[in-house]
């Protein structure tokens, strides 16, 4: 079963993640507000509906 994350995105939106994120132990994601952030792992992010790791996305 996929983990449910409170990212606030519609289930049909594609989530693009730079491939270099896979090398990290933890990541912090969230909205523009300071209190709208949470810590997770790249493995959990990969479980988001329509998540896709893309090489050199951040360049």
C-alpha positions in Angstrom: 0.0 0.0 0.0 1.3 3.4 -0.9 1.9 6.0 1.8 -0.5 8.9 2.0 1.3 12.2 2.0 -0.4 15.5 2.7 1.0 17.3 -0.3 -2.3 18.8 -1.5 -2.0 17.8 -5.1 -4.7 16.3 -7.3 -4.2 12.5 -7.8 -3.8 13.0 -11.6 -1.0 15.6 -11.4 2.4 14.3 -12.5 5.0 14.8 -9.7 8.5 15.3 -11.2 11.5 14.7 -8.8 15.1 15.3 -9.7 16.9 11.9 -9.7 19.7 13.2 -7.4 17.1 13.3 -4.6 17.2 9.5 -4.5 20.7 9.8 -3.0 19.5 11.7 0.0 18.5 10.1 3.3 15.7 12.7 4.0 14.0 15.5 2.2 11.8 18.4 3.4 8.9 19.3 1.2 6.1 21.7 1.6 4.3 24.9 0.6 5.3 28.5 0.9 4.4 28.8 4.6 7.0 27.9 7.3 4.4 25.7 9.1 3.5 23.8 5.8 6.6 21.6 5.6 7.4 18.0 6.6 10.3 15.6 6.5 10.1 12.4 4.5 12.3 10.1 2.4 12.8 9.8 -1.4 11.4 6.3 -1.2 8.1 7.6 0.2 8.0 10.4 -2.4 8.3 7.8 -5.1 5.0 6.3 -3.9 3.1 9.4 -4.8 0.6 8.9 -7.6 2.3 9.7 -10.9 5.7 10.4 -9.4 8.6 10.3 -11.8 12.3 10.7 -11.2 13.9 12.7 -14.0 17.7 13.0 -14.6 19.1 16.6 -14.4 15.7 18.1 -13.7 17.2 20.7 -11.3 19.8 21.9 -13.9 
